[in-house]
Amino acid sequence: MTISEIKNYFYRLFKGKSSFAVVFWLWFISISFLIELFFETIFMDSIYAQNRENYTEFFVYLILLIYSFTIFLIIFRTANEYKGSKIWSFLSKVLVSINLFFSINFFIEVTKFYFYEDYLLEKEISSFRKSLPMQIDMNSTLIDIYKEEKNIYYKYQLVEVYLEDNVLRNRFKKQIQNSLCEDSDTLDLLKKDYILDYKYVNEKEEEIINIQTDKKTCGDSIYDLEILSKVLDKQEKI
């Protein structure tokens, strides 16, 4: 097939002048199936999937969106030119419209993941809430967690824990804040200027103590773990 013939074929394809059966079964159904197979068996298991450090997934979904929009136009044009059963023409338009709808939604989700910093965190919190209440140890149960702007709220219920004495309360508060300042996951949140608000209540839902932690609470040591991790990585590469 010559270049001229190829150009003519795609010109007819985009103008809706090609065979309706070929356009529907080959360019829409078969290629859509191969794309889905690629995502399920190859791409999603690769190191590129869901990695913010590279934009491979974003560009893959962008290409997929462009293809979905293009095949949407081609199907509509070809279906309008189709002289056969109007039912097949109508069903093809419905299917390709659904396909475009899902492609747009997937692309929006991926765009949020890459360009909306709070998106993944909010999804994780929303998913985690479904597993509550969660027994943490014999004396404490996590009963709620939610996010408002840059504040993340945790609500714990304590059993047989008595903090009436100020010395005990201060010691308990210090232990909680130290643990948050030493944990890599919570450190990542604190470095992004989140405030972690831990509220502890008794069995009657009465507040026992409320502990707020931000990156100032942890002091300059907040970056120590990150520096140590980089040093260890360099030593391993040597």
Backbone torsions as a table, in degrees:
resi	resn	phi	psi	omega
1	MET	NA	127.3	-179.0
2	THR	-77.8	165.9	178.3
3	ILE	-61.0	-37.9	179.3
4	SER	-63.6	-40.2	179.4
5	GLU	-67.8	-38.2	178.4
6	ILE	-64.3	-45.6	178.5
7	LYS	-61.0	-41.4	179.8
8	ASN	-65.7	-38.0	179.4
9	TYR	-63.4	-47.9	-177.9
10	PHE	-71.0	-29.4	174.8
11	TYR	-63.2	-45.7	178.6
12	ARG	-66.4	-36.9	179.2
13	LEU	-61.2	-49.1	-177.6
14	PHE	-70.7	-25.2	179.3
15	LYS	-86.2	-3.5	178.9
16	GLY	80.3	20.9	-176.9
17	LYS	-97.0	-1.1	-178.3
18	SER	-84.2	173.8	178.7
19	SER	-62.4	128.5	-179.6
20	PHE	-60.7	-41.3	-178.9
21	ALA	-63.4	-43.2	180.0
22	VAL	-65.1	-45.3	-179.7
23	VAL	-61.9	-45.3	-175.9
24	PHE	-71.5	-51.7	-172.9
25	TRP	-80.1	-33.7	-179.3
26	LEU	-90.3	-61.1	-173.1
27	TRP	-73.0	-26.0	179.6
28	PHE	-102.2	-66.5	-173.6
29	ILE	-65.3	-53.9	-175.3
30	SER	-64.3	-47.3	-178.8
31	ILE	-68.5	-37.4	175.9
32	SER	-62.0	-39.7	177.9
33	PHE	-64.2	-43.2	179.6
34	LEU	-64.7	-37.7	177.0
35	ILE	-63.5	-46.5	178.3
36	GLU	-61.1	-41.2	178.6
37	LEU	-63.4	-40.6	178.3
38	PHE	-60.8	-45.2	-179.1
39	PHE	-66.0	-43.0	-174.3
40	GLU	-73.5	-35.6	-171.7
41	THR	-105.3	-20.7	-174.4
42	ILE	-122.0	-61.7	-169.1
43	PHE	-65.6	-47.2	-174.5
44	MET	-66.8	-17.9	176.3
45	ASP	-94.6	-0.7	-177.9
46	SER	-86.2	167.7	-179.2
47	ILE	-73.4	-11.4	-176.9
48	TYR	-84.9	-21.1	-175.7
49	ALA	-70.7	132.0	175.0
50	GLN	54.6	47.0	177.8
51	ASN	-123.5	115.4	-176.3
52	ARG	-71.8	-19.7	-176.6
53	GLU	-70.2	-22.7	171.4
54	ASN	-129.1	158.5	-174.1
55	TYR	-106.4	26.2	-177.1
56	THR	-59.3	-49.2	-178.2
57	GLU	-62.9	-39.7	179.4
58	PHE	-60.1	-47.1	-178.7
59	PHE	-69.7	-32.4	176.6
60	VAL	-63.9	-45.1	179.0
61	TYR	-69.9	-29.4	175.9
62	LEU	-66.0	-43.8	176.9
63	ILE	-62.8	-41.9	178.8
64	LEU	-61.7	-40.6	178.6
65	LEU	-64.6	-43.1	178.5
66	ILE	-61.7	-42.7	178.6
67	TYR	-63.6	-44.3	-178.6
68	SER	-61.6	-41.1	178.8
69	PHE	-67.8	-39.9	-179.9
70	THR	-65.2	-47.2	-178.8
71	ILE	-68.2	-27.9	174.9
72	PHE	-60.7	-47.8	179.6
73	LEU	-65.8	-41.4	-178.4
74	ILE	-65.0	-44.3	180.0
75	ILE	-61.9	-44.8	-179.5
76	PHE	-62.6	-43.9	179.9
77	ARG	-65.8	-43.2	-179.3
78	THR	-67.6	-39.7	179.4
79	ALA	-65.2	-35.4	178.5
80	ASN	-68.3	-28.6	179.3
81	GLU	-87.3	-12.8	-175.1
82	TYR	-67.2	131.1	-176.9
83	LYS	-97.2	-2.3	-178.3
84	GLY	-86.0	-149.0	-176.7
85	SER	-60.1	131.2	178.7
86	LYS	-70.6	-22.2	178.8
87	ILE	-63.9	-47.3	179.3
88	TRP	-63.2	-38.6	178.2
89	SER	-61.8	-45.1	-179.5
90	PHE	-66.4	-45.6	-178.2
91	LEU	-63.7	-37.6	179.2
92	SER	-63.0	-39.0	178.8
93	LYS	-66.7	-39.3	178.9
94	VAL	-63.5	-48.4	-177.7
95	LEU	-63.3	-44.6	-178.4
96	VAL	-70.4	-28.0	176.0
97	SER	-69.2	-41.7	177.0
98	ILE	-62.9	-42.4	179.1
99	ASN	-60.7	-42.7	178.8
100	LEU	-66.8	-39.0	178.9
101	PHE	-59.6	-47.0	179.9
102	PHE	-67.4	-37.4	179.0
103	SER	-63.2	-41.8	178.1
104	ILE	-64.0	-43.3	179.2
105	ASN	-63.3	-43.7	178.2
106	PHE	-61.4	-42.0	-178.9
107	PHE	-66.4	-39.2	177.1
108	ILE	-62.0	-42.2	179.2
109	GLU	-62.0	-45.9	-179.8
110	VAL	-65.5	-39.3	178.5
111	THR	-61.9	-42.7	177.2
112	LYS	-61.6	-40.9	-179.0
113	PHE	-60.4	-40.8	-176.4
114	TYR	-84.4	-34.2	-170.4
115	PHE	-115.5	-5.0	178.3
116	TYR	-119.3	101.8	-170.1
117	GLU	-57.3	-38.0	-174.6
118	ASP	-81.7	-9.9	-171.4
119	TYR	-59.1	-52.9	-177.8
120	LEU	-63.7	-40.5	179.2
121	LEU	-62.1	-44.2	179.9
122	GLU	-65.0	-36.6	177.0
123	LYS	-66.3	-41.1	179.4
124	GLU	-65.1	-41.9	179.3
125	ILE	-64.9	-44.3	179.2
126	SER	-60.7	-41.3	178.9
127	SER	-69.1	-39.8	-178.1
128	PHE	-66.0	-34.5	-178.9
129	ARG	-60.6	-27.7	-178.2
130	LYS	-67.8	-20.9	-178.9
131	SER	-93.8	1.4	-179.6
132	LEU	-85.7	153.0	-0.3
133	PRO	-72.7	152.4	-177.7
134	MET	-127.8	123.8	178.6
135	GLN	-73.7	119.6	-179.3
136	ILE	-89.7	-47.2	173.9
137	ASP	-153.3	-170.7	-174.6
138	MET	-67.7	-15.7	-176.9
139	ASN	-113.8	-8.9	-174.8
140	SER	-139.4	145.1	178.8
141	THR	-135.5	128.9	175.4
142	LEU	-80.9	118.6	-174.8
143	ILE	-110.8	-13.2	177.8
144	ASP	-161.9	151.5	173.9
145	ILE	-152.8	134.2	178.2
146	TYR	-157.2	166.5	-175.3
147	LYS	-126.4	136.7	173.9
148	GLU	-134.6	109.0	-176.9
149	GLU	55.3	-117.7	-177.4
150	LYS	-99.4	16.5	178.4
151	ASN	-112.2	132.8	174.9
152	ILE	-115.6	121.7	-174.4
153	TYR	-104.9	131.5	175.5
154	TYR	-119.6	137.2	178.3
155	LYS	-124.0	120.6	-178.8
156	TYR	-115.4	145.2	173.0
157	GLN	-107.9	125.7	-178.8
158	LEU	-103.7	142.5	178.2
159	VAL	-123.0	127.6	179.0
160	GLU	56.9	39.1	174.3
161	VAL	-120.9	121.3	-173.8
162	TYR	-116.8	120.4	-175.5
163	LEU	-126.5	36.2	179.9
164	GLU	-67.4	-34.8	-179.0
165	ASP	-73.9	132.3	-177.4
166	ASN	-62.2	-34.5	178.9
167	VAL	-63.6	-44.6	179.1
168	LEU	-65.8	-39.2	-179.9
169	ARG	-64.1	-44.1	179.7
170	ASN	-66.5	-37.7	178.7
171	ARG	-66.4	-42.6	179.0
172	PHE	-62.9	-44.7	179.2
173	LYS	-60.5	-43.0	-179.3
174	LYS	-64.6	-39.8	179.0
175	GLN	-62.5	-44.0	179.7
176	ILE	-63.3	-48.2	-177.6
177	GLN	-65.9	-37.9	177.2
178	ASN	-63.1	-40.7	-179.4
179	SER	-66.0	-36.5	178.9
180	LEU	-70.4	-35.1	-179.3
181	CYS	-76.4	-13.8	-178.5
182	GLU	-105.1	-11.9	-179.0
183	ASP	-87.7	130.4	-175.0
184	SER	-63.8	-37.5	-178.7
185	ASP	-66.6	-48.2	180.0
186	THR	-71.2	-29.5	176.6
187	LEU	-62.8	-39.3	178.7
188	ASP	-60.3	-39.0	178.7
189	LEU	-69.6	-42.9	-179.5
190	LEU	-64.0	-37.4	179.3
191	LYS	-65.2	-24.7	178.7
192	LYS	-92.0	16.8	175.2
193	ASP	70.8	25.0	171.6
194	TYR	-79.6	151.5	174.5
195	ILE	-112.0	125.5	-179.5
196	LEU	-97.5	117.8	-175.8
197	ASP	-111.6	110.1	-178.4
198	TYR	-104.8	116.9	178.7
199	LYS	-111.5	128.6	-179.3
200	TYR	-114.6	129.9	-179.8
201	VAL	-125.0	163.1	176.9
202	ASN	-92.1	-170.8	-177.1
203	GLU	-66.0	-20.2	178.5
204	LYS	-94.9	11.5	180.0
205	GLU	68.1	19.8	176.9
206	GLU	-87.2	135.4	-177.1
207	GLU	-68.0	132.2	177.2
208	ILE	-98.3	-49.3	-179.8
209	ILE	-159.4	148.4	177.4
210	ASN	-124.2	126.8	-174.5
211	ILE	-122.9	118.2	176.7
212	GLN	-106.3	135.4	-179.2
213	THR	-131.7	128.0	172.6
214	ASP	-128.1	-177.9	-174.7
215	LYS	-67.7	-24.7	176.9
216	LYS	-67.5	-30.7	179.4
217	THR	-61.5	-37.6	-176.9
218	CYS	-80.9	-14.6	178.8
219	GLY	71.7	-163.9	-177.2
220	ASP	-66.6	-18.7	-177.1
221	SER	-71.0	-4.7	-177.9
222	ILE	-61.2	-24.4	-178.8
223	TYR	-101.3	3.6	-177.4
224	ASP	-64.0	-44.0	-178.7
225	LEU	-63.6	-37.3	179.8
226	GLU	-66.0	-42.9	179.1
227	ILE	-64.7	-43.5	179.4
228	LEU	-62.1	-40.5	-179.9
229	SER	-63.1	-41.0	179.6
230	LYS	-66.5	-38.7	178.6
231	VAL	-63.9	-43.7	-179.7
232	LEU	-66.2	-36.6	178.1
233	ASP	-63.6	-41.7	179.8
234	LYS	-66.1	-38.6	179.1
235	GLN	-65.6	-36.1	179.5
236	GLU	-68.7	-30.9	-178.7
237	LYS	-78.1	-20.9	-179.6
238	ILE	-72.8	NA	NA
